[in-house]
Amino acid sequence: MLLLPLLSLSALWGFVLNLTMGDAQSLLRANTLYDTIGVTSTDLGLQLQAERVRSAEALTTRELTEVLGGQRARTDKSVTDFRQAVTDAGGAVGDDLRRPLDTLNMALDRLALIRSDIDNGISSRLDGLTEYNRVLDALFQLYDHLITVSDLEIFQQASSLQAMGMAREYIAREHALAIGALSDGRLTPQETAAFTEYAASRKFLHSRGLAGLDVTLRRPYEQVFATEPFLTFATMESRVIKIGAPPADADGWHRAVDQLTGRLDDLGKSSSDTLAARTSQAATGTVVEIAIAGGLGLIAVLASIIISVRFGRRLAGELAGLRAAAVELSGRRLPDIVARLRRGEDVDVRKEAKAIKVSGSAEITDVARAFGYVQRTAVTAAVGQAALRHGIGQVFLNLARRKQGLLHRQLALLDGMQRRTHDPDRLEELFRLDHLTTRMRRHAESLIVLSGAAPGRAWRKPVPVIDIVRAAVSEIEDYTRVSVETMPAGAIDGTAAADVTHLLAELVENATIYSPPDTTVQVRGDMVSNGYAIEVEDRGLGLSADEYARFNALLAAPPEFDLADSDQLGLFVVATLAQRHGIKVLLRRSPFGGTTVIVLVPRALVTEQSALEAAGGDGKAALPSRTRKKALAVVSSGTHAGLPRRVRQANLAPQLKETPQEPEQEPAERSPDEVRDLFSAFQRGTQRAREEASQEGPMSKGDA
């Protein structure tokens, strides 16, 4: 939060400093260019002007003199010095100077050709002088680009001095043309027009230059223009233009031009030195200003950083305290309160929703106070939700208890009707009602499980696993499709027997519902190192990998029951019962394409058969009378009138049999008399089971 403003401030300071340093560098660069390229280029211009005058005489007389040769040598030396100065300028020569320098170098390279044409008499007087003029034009273009200062006043004075220097060049052009004309005493019309053009340009540049110069630099030029040499030159200049002939007084022309150009050259040099001194002074002043402003800005930036760091550390400490309090609230206190509410403990909202104590700025304390309000609201809402869930659970429990009472009465009525009925068809209908009532009792127990209570059925002694499996199968509608394979001997603790029976009944019923009606559901079990494993396998379509993962996660850690998710009611019941007794339930794809459910009952709930027999007793109290009667319904094969064929005591545990005899084998078909005898035997067995149950003593709450 603080880093971005600091970075922005630092970047702004650097940007402003760079701009200011750019101005200073521009001034220093201009001074460097004047000391190197400026000085040598001025001398180069003077030498070129002198060579042009000597060449004008040679173009007229066609005689090459030693004076011309000496001047050419001085010009060549000046060219060499100029090019060396360009090299010495180094980094001061920017891209803006590359083009005019290249143009001037190409013009200087043509000096040899210009001289050759003059020596060979190829060029006319005006053409030869024009070639020199082009070289000097390239030089003055370079002068224009040497003015690179960003100071407006200095730039204006430099431009004005540049105009005065160009005017000096036009005077030199007039003089060169006049020198040639004095040699042969005439001016051609073209030369007269050129002379007139030079004079007009000279007047314009003098006027422009004087208008731009300040008082200090303008006064010396005004004094020169008031002297006798300039007035004489101006008078002769006007006469040449008027009559179209060279000056009548050659000595007077030479004397006036020499005196005027000498003074102008001295004045130009002194003015350039004055302007260079101003530039250097301005650069020094700018650097000093930059140092002061940059130093103060740097101090301000450093002070801002120090203050921001201290403030940031304090703010970070306050935020860390607030974060720790918020993490404790969300990660420990609220989950602990919710867990206590799930366990049914009472929670005092005022005591648990304690204020968050955080010191710091007003904003931090305001946020802490807001977290306190959120905490109180969350705890109040959690307590309210817990109370609502408890109320709904009590409604479930009350409805289930009432339904259980009605179902017990209904089962008692059915028992009485079965004892009084000898008609096989009527017995068949009563048996179906009995079966439906048993299933309804399981659904009522599901409501009790979802309410958080425990069903009332329980036994003092361990119950054989085979009896639990058969009892679970007898509590589903399509029990005839269930095949119970032979299981190793083993028993489950009586306190968990009812819940395990209920759990298996839900799984077996789910397997029959979600598999084709012409397939068989296999139930098998085995004693393993960690307990007793029971498998329920169907031949249905199975589930996707994501669905298996989601259901297994729910079975491993069941969430709170959502009333809106009633489609998975049986799955919630299984998960709740499994969690209550530490039973592991796993769904996976069957090799036959359906689903296999593995139920692992932990070793703590399993008793081996040898221990069960050593505990004493014949095991007749293993199951209550109605569960034992319903277990008789699970047989291996055969039906009659929609009901399975029953063999009396064929599938009971050995300790539950009245006499140790082998299971009777019924014929494939029975006559009506045999069927009547079968149901009579079934009735007598039911009555005997009831008598045994009355001798065992009262059952626990909710037992049938």
N, C-alpha and C positions, 0 to 999 in steps of 0.2 A: 504494500500500500504506500509506503514511503519511498521505495526505490525508484518508482516511475517518475515522481516529481523531481527527485534529485538528478536522475539521468537527464530529464528534460532541461533542468536548470544548467547542468554542466554542458549539455550540447548547445544550448543557447549562448552560454558564455564563450564557448569555443568558436561558435559561428561568428559572433560579433567580433571576437578577437581576430579571427581570420580575415574578416572584411577590413578591419582597421589596419592590420598588418599588411594587407594587400595594397592599401594606399601608401603606406610607408615604403614598401618594396618597390612600388611604381616610381616614387620619387627617387629612391636610391638607384634604381635601374636607369632612370633618365640621366642622372648625374654621371653614372658609369659610361653610358653611351656617349655623352658629350666629351668626356675626358679621352675616349678612345676613338670612336668612329667620327664624332663631331669635329674634333680638332684636325684630324688627318684629312677628312673630306673637305674642310674649308681650304686647306692648303692645296688639295687636289683641284678644287675649283679655280683657285687663283692661277695655278700652273696651266690648266687647260685654257683659261682666258688669255694668258700670255702667249701660249702656242698658237691660238687662233689668230691673234694680231700678227704674229710673224708669218703665219701661213697666208694671211691676206696679202701681205707684201709679195710673197713668193708666187701667189696665184696671179698677181698683176705683172710682175717683172719676169716671171719664169726663171728666176735665179735662186739657187739654193745656197744660202749663206751659212757661215759658221755660227752666227747668232741663232739662226733657226735650229741648227743641229744641237747647240748647247741647251736651247729651251726644251727640245724634245727629250734630251737626257734627263733634265730636271723633272719633266712631266712623268717619265717612266719611273724615276725614283719615288715620286709622290704616289704613283699607282701601287708600287710595291709596299710602301709604308701603310697605305690605306688598307690593303688586303691583310697585312700583318695585324693591323689594329682590329680588323673584324675577327680574326682568330683569337686575339687577346681578350676581346669582349666576352667570349665564351657564353655562359648561361644568360647573359644580359640580352643576347640576340634571340628574340622570341620568334614564334611563327609569323607574327605580323611584319617582321623585317625581312623574312626570307625572300619573298617575291620581289620587293624593290631592290634588294641586294643582287639577286640573280639578274634582274634587268640591267642594273648598272654594270655588272661584270661583263655581260654580253656586249654592252656598248663600248666598254673599255677595250675589249678584245678586238673591236673593229678599228681601233686607232691605227694599227699597222696598215690596213687596207686604205684608210683615209689618206694617210701619209703617202702611200704608194701612188694613189691617183693624183695627188698634188705633184709629186716628184716627176711623174711621167706626163704631166700636162693634160691629163684626161678630164679633170674636173674644172668647171668654170669657177669664177670667183664666188659667186653667190651660192653655188652648190657645195663648194668646199666648206664655206663658212656655215652653211646649214647643217652639214654633217657634224661639225663641232658643237653646234647648238643642240643637236639631238643627244649627244653625250652629256652635255651639261643639264639638259632637261631631265635625264635619268638621275643625275646627281641631286637635283632639286626635289625630285619625287622621293628620294631617300630621306632628304631633310624633313619633308612633311611627316614621314612615318617615325622620325626620331622623337617627335613630340608625343610622349606616351604618359605624361603625368596626369593624375586624376584631380589635381588642384585646378579649379576653374580659372583663377586669376593668373596663375603661372602659365597655364595653357594659352590664355588670351594674349599675354605678353610675348610668348614664344612664337605664336602665329603671326603677330604683328612684326616682329623682328625678321621672321621668315619672308614676309612680304617686302620689307626693306632690302633684304639680301637679294631677292629676285629682281627688284628694281635696279640694284647695282649690276646685275647680270645684263639687263637690257641696255644700260649705259655702255657696258663693255661690247655688246653686239653692235651698237651704233658706232663706237670707236673703231672696231675692226672693219666695218663696212666703209667708214670714212677714210681710214688709212689706205685701203686698196684704191679708193677713188682718187685720192690725192696723188697717187703714183702716176696715173694716166690722165688725170684731170677731168674725169667724167663719171657720172652715175647712170647706169642703165635704168629704164623705166621700172623693171622688176626690182632693182636695188633701191630705187627711190621709194617704191611701195613698201618694201621690207623695212627701210629706215623709218618711214612714217608709222608703220605698225609697232616697231620697237619703241618709238617715242611715246605713242599713245599708251602702251602697256606700262612704260616707266612712270608716266604721270599718274595712271590709275593706281599702281602699287604704292607709290609714295603717298598718295592721298589716303589710301586704305590703311597703310602702316601707321601713319601719324595719328589717324583717328583711333586706333586700338591701343597705342602705347600710353602708359601712364605719364604723369608729369616728369618724373625723374628720367625716364628713358626717352621721352619725346623732346625735351628741351635741347639736348645736344644736336639732334637732327635739324630742329628749327634754326639753330645757330648756323649749321653748315649750309642750309638752304638760303641763308641770308648773306653768305659771303660772296666775294667777287668771282671766284672760280665757278661756282654753281650758276651765278647770274650770267656770266660770259658763256658758259656751256649752253644754258637754256636759250640764250639769244641766237647763238650759232646754230643750234638744233632747229629752231624755228625757221631760220633763213634757208637751211638745207632743204627742209620740207617744202618751203615756199617756192624756191627757184629750181629745185631738182638738180642741184649741182653740189660738188663737194665744197667744204668751207673755203672761203677766199683766203683767210689768214691761216696757213697751215701751222705756223709756229704758235699762234694764239690758241688754236684748237688743241695742239699737243699739250701746251702748258696748262690750259684749263682742265682738260680731261685728267692729266696726270695728278694735278693738285686735288681735284675733286675725288677721284677714285682712291687716292691715298688717304684722304680724310675719312671717306666712307668706310674704307677697310679698317682703319684704326677704330673708328666709332663702332663698327660692327663687332670687332673683337672685344672691345671694352663692354659693349652692351651684352654680349653673350656671356662674358665673365660675370657681369652683375646678375644676370638671370640665373646662371649656374649657382652662384652663391646663394641666391634666394631659394633655389630648389633644394640645395643642401641644407639650408637652415630650416626650410619647411619639413624636410624629411627628418631632421634631428628632432624638431618640435613634435612631429607626429609620433616618432618613436618614444619620446618622453611621455606624451599623452597616453600612448598605448601601454607603456610600462605602468603608469599610475593607475589608469583605468583597469588594465588587466590584473594588476596586483590587488587592487581593491575588489575587483570581481572575484578573483581567486580566494581572497580572504572571506568574502561573502559566501562563496560556494562551500569552502571548508567549514565555516561556522554553521551553515545550513546542514551539512553532513553530520557534524558533531551533535548539534541539537536534535536532528532527526534520529540519529542512532540512539541517543539517550532516551528520547521520547519513544522510539520504536521498541527499545528493550523493556521500558516500563509497560508499554501497551502489550508487548508480547507476554510479559509475565502475568499481567491481568487476564489476558485472553487464555493463557495456559491454565490459570486457576479456574476460569469459567469453563474451559473445555474439560478439565478433570472432573468438575462438579457435574457437567452435563453427561460425561461418559459414565460416571458412577450412577447417575440417575437412570440413564437408558440401558446400561449394561448390567447393573447389579440390583439396584433398589426396585425398579419397576418389575423386572422379571421375577425377583424374589417375592414381591407382593402378589403377582399373578399366580406364581407357583403355590403360594400359601392359600390363595383363594381356591385354586383347583383342588387342593387337599381338603377343602372345607373348613379351614381355619377362619376365625373372626379377625377382621382387620379394622383398626381404628384409623379413620381417614385423617383426623386431626393430628394424631401422633405420627403416622407414617409420612404425611405430606409436609415434612419440615422444610422451613425456608432454606434456600441455598445461600450460604454465607460466603460472599466474595467481596473483597475490598478493591477499590480502584476509582476510576473516573465515574462521573454520573452516568455515562452511556453504559459502562460495564455493569454497574449496579442495576440499571434499568433492565438490561438484558437478563441479569440473574433473577430479578423480581419477576420478569415475564416467564422465565423457566419455572419459577416457583408456582405461578398460576397454572402453567401447563401441567406441572407435576400434580397439583391438587385436582385439576380437572381429570387427568388420566387415572389417578387413584380412585376418585369418585366414580368415574365411568366403569373402571374395572370392578369395583365393589358392587355397583349396580348390576353389571353384567353377571357377576357371580351370583348375586341374589336372584336375578332373573333365571339363570341356569338352574340354580337350586330349586326355585319354584317350579320350573318346568319339570325338573327331575322328580319332585314330589308329586306333581300331577301324573307323570308316567307311572311312578311307584304306586300311587293310590289306585289309578285305573287298572294297573296290572294286578294288584292284590285283589281288587274287587272281581276282576275277570278270573283270577285264579280260583277265588271262592265259588264263583258260578260254575266254573269248569269242573271243580271237584264234586260239586253237587250233581252236575250233569253226568260225570263218570259214575257216581254212586247210583244214579237212576238207571244208567245203562247196565250196570252190573246186575241190579235187581231184575230188569227186564230180560237180560240174558239167562238168569236163573229160572225165570218163569216161562221161558219160551222153548218149545221143542221143535218148532217149524224151521226146517233148514233155510228157506228163503228169508224168513223173518230174522233168523240168526245172522244171515249174510248182511242184511241191511243194518242190523244193530252193530255188527263188527265194523262196518264202514263208518258209522257214526262214532264208534269208539275211537277209530283211527283218526278221524277228523278232529275229535276233541283233544286227542293227544298232541296233534300238531298245533292246535290253537293254544294249548298249554305252553308249548315251546315259544310261540310268538309272544305270549304274555311274559314269559321269562326274559325274552329279548328286551322288552320294555324295562324290566327291572334292571337288566344289565346296563342299558343306556342311561338309566337314572342314577347310576353309580352305586346302587345297592347290590347285594348278593342274593341269588335265589335261595329259597329255604331248604331245598333238598340236600341232604348230606347223610353220610353213613360213617359208622364208627370204624368199620373194618375195611381193608383194601378191597377193591372190586376188580375182578379179572378183566383184562383188556378186551378179550373176546366178547364178554357180556356188555361192556361199554360200547363196542363197535356195533353189536347187534341192536342194542337199545337205540343208538343213534340212527341206524338204518330204519328201525321201526317207526321213527318219528317223521319220516318224509312221505310224500304222497306216492311217488313212483318207486316204492321199495323193491318191486319185483325185478327191476333192471339192475339191481345192485348185487354184485358177486363178492362175497367175503371169503378170501382165501385163508388157508390154514395159517395160524399165527403162533409164534413161540409163546410158551407160557409166560405170563407176567401179569401184574396187577398194579392199579393206580390208587393212590391214597384216597380214602373215602371222602375227605373234605373237598377234593378236587374232582371227584368222579362225575358229579352232576354237570359241572362246567365243561369238562372234557367231552362228555356226551353231547352237550348242547353245541360245542364248537364243531365236533365232527358232523353232527346233523346238519348244521348250516353249510359246511363244505360239501357234503354228499348231495344235499338237495341242490346246491348250485351246480354241481357236476351233472345231475340229471336234467336240470332245466336247460343248460347250455350245451347239450349234446343231442344228436339225433335220437328219436324215440325207439329206433330199432337197434341201438347199440347198448353195450353193457358198461357199467361203471365198476371198475376194479378197486377193491379195498384190501390192502395187505399191510402187514406190519412185521417188525423185527426188533429184537433187542440189540442195541448198539452200545458203544462204550460210554456215550454221554447220556443215555436214557433209553427211551423206547420210541422208535420211529414208525409212524403210520402214514401210508401213502394212499391218496385218493386220485385215481387216474380216469379221465374220460376220453372219449373219442370225438370231441367236438372240433370246431375250427381253430381253437387256440386264440392267442392274443399277439399283438405286436411286441417288439422288444421294449419300446417305450412304455407300453401299458404294463408289462410285467414289472419293469423297474418302478413305475409309479405305485402299483399295488403292493409290491414288496416293501417299499419305503413306508407306506401307510401301515402295513402289518408290523413292521419293526418298531415304529414310533407313532402310534395312533394319535392324531390331533383331537381337539375337542369336537364332539359330534355336532354337525351343522344340520339344523332342522330342514334347511332347503335342499340338502343332499340326501334325500330319502331313497334314491335309486340304489345306493350302496349300503343299505341298512345292515344287511347280513355281514358285509365286510367289516363294518365298524364293530359289530357284536363280536366277531371272531377276533379282531385286533384287541378289543378290550379284555376278553376272556384270556387271550394268550398273554397279554401284559400282566394280568392279575397273578398268574401262576408261573411266569417265566418260561412259557412255552414258545418255541420258535416255529413260525409258519412261513413256508417259502413256496412261491409259485414258479413253475418253469414249464417250458414246452415239452410235451410228451414225444417220444420217438414215433408215435402213431399219428402225430399231428394235433392232438388235443392238448389238454393241460394236466399236469401232475402237481398235486399239492402235497408237500411233505410237512408233517406235523411231528416235531421232536419234543416229546415230553421229557423234562429234565430228570436226571437220576434221583434227585431228592424226592420226587413224587412216585417213583417206580419201585415196586416190591417184586422180587422174583417169586416164582410159583412155589419153590421149596420153602421159602420163608413164609409164604401165605399158608401152606399146609401145616408148617410147624407152629403157627400161631394158635392152632387148636380150632376145633369146630368143624362142621361139615360144610361150611360156606353157605348155608341156606339163607343167611341174612345178607348175602352180598348185594342182592338187589331187592327193592320193594316189590310187592306182589304185582302191581300193574306193569311196571317196567319188565319184570320177568315174563309176564303174560305176553307183552308186546314183542319181546325178544323171540318168542316162539314163532313169530310170523316170518322170520328170515329163514328160508329153506333153499335148497340147492336148485330144484327144478320142479315143473309141473304146476298146473292150475286147474281149478274147478269152479265154474260159474263166476269167472273173473277174480277168484281168490286163489292164493297159492295153496297147494296141498300141504297139510301139516302132519308131521309124525310126532307123536307125543314124546317130549323130553329128548328128541333126537339131537338138538343143538345146544343143550344146556351144558354148563361146566360140570365135570364129574362130581364135584361135591354137591351140586344141586339136584342130581338125579335121585329118585326115590330108590331105585334098585340098579345095581351095576349091570345093565344089559346093553346089548348092541342095538343101534337104531333099527326100527322096523322098516321093511321095504314094502311100500304099497304097490299094488298092481297098477298097470297103466290106466285102466278105466275102472270106475266103481258104479255100482247100481244105486238107485235112490235110497234103498234101505241102508246100504253101507254109508252113504253120505249122512243119513239121519243119525246113525250110530256114531259117526265121526263127530258131529256137532254136539251130541249128548256127552261124548267123552270130553270134548272141549269145555262144556259147561261144568262138568264135574271137576275138571282140573282147575278151572277158575275159582270154584267154591272152595276147593282145598287150599289154593294159594291164599285166599282171603282169610281162611282159618289160621294158616301159618303166620300171616302178617299180624293177626290179632294176638297171637301168642308171643310175637317178638317184642311187643310193647309199643308205646306211642312213638310216632316218627317226628322228625324235626319239622319246623314250621314250613308250610307250603308243600310238603310231600304228598303225593297222591296215594 
